[in-house]
Amino acid sequence: MAMRDGPLIDVVDLSVVIDRDEGVVRPLNGVSFRIAQGQAVGIVGESGCGKTMTSNALLRILPPAAEITSGQMRYRRKSDEQIVDLATIDADSDEMRQIRGGDISMIFQEPMTAFSPVHSVHNQIAEMIQLHSDMDDDAARRRVVELLDLVGIPDPEGRADDYPFQLSGGMRQRAMIAMALASNPRLLIADEPTTALDVTVQARVLKLIQRLQRELGLALMLITHDLGVIAHTVEYVYVMYLGQVVEEGPVAEIFDHPAHPYTQALLHSIPSLTSKADRLEPIEGSVPSAYALPTGCPFHTRCTQKVGDVCHQQMPGHAEVGPGHRASCFIHEGADG
């Protein structure tokens, strides 16, 4: 795919609040990231850090009580190459429906909840195809079989008429990938796509996503809590904590030279095959409640490298710590001049 000037998606200072009876929840607090056409990007962090909320905001499928309170989500539209701000488009409009599913597709972490149990795989994928094209039933059928074959489902002609419960977990996830590709999207969001799968199936599904992303020239946004998953799958990584990006950089930089104490702690908590004598180092404490966000640096309540009172009084800036590598921590105060 030929690269064009500017990113495919450019999210700037995105904030979301949810007004509940218990209080106001702030799941996103100034998230910024960008994805180029054909680029594979990882969004990493613990459960509750805002990864899935970020993808839901992009697709405008936020919960009813959630509201985008600030920021922009600039997207280069497939139909005419015009840049539109997804944050300002009516979530229920025809324009947003065309972008959601047509331009941007999503692979959900649990296919059994994403697929209808009372319709065949063929019917559900064909519906997606015909929603975004003018194919007749026969052409849509051929396209469904072609997609199932593309994702490696054996006997795609026969399995197309199966219901989701008749497929194994790995096959259901492959069928979910086929449905995500049905509209020839530009951006593929994979939200914890291997969570419900065993380890060997996980590896095969990740390799499939990586191969399709490269062969089809798709931009990929891979959401996961597992740094090991993104090690060989993406080019660039954004590390999120408590609704903010605390570190970003090329995947090799993040693994070889982690600059934020949170990223370092995540890496230290990954089991190692080469250092069996070393004990895992869990991250102390837990993610603070989104109802009562800490002041200052969001990680200071769990950080073992605090530099003083400034950590809980002020928000650190985004400092350059290496080539294309930035971190929000007072340890690097003044690193970028």
Buried (B, 14 or more C-beta within 10 A) or exposed (E): EEEEEEBBBBBBEBBBBBEEEEEEBBBBBBBBBBBBBBBBBBBBBBEBBBBBBBBBBBBBEBEEEBEBEBBBBBBBBBEEEEEBEBBEBEEEEEEBBBBBBBBBBBBBBBBBEBBEEEEBBBBBBBBBBBEBBEBEEEBBBEBBBEBBBBBBBEEBEEBBEBBBEEBEBBBBBBBBBBBBBBBBBBBBBBBBBBBBBEEEBBEBBBEBBBEBBEEBEBBBBBBBBBBEBBBEBBBBBBBBBBBBBBBBBBBEBBBEBBBBBBBBBBBBEEEEEEEEEEEEEEBEEEBBBBEEBBEBBBBBBBBEBBBEEBBBEEBBBBBBBBEEBBBBBBBBEEBEE
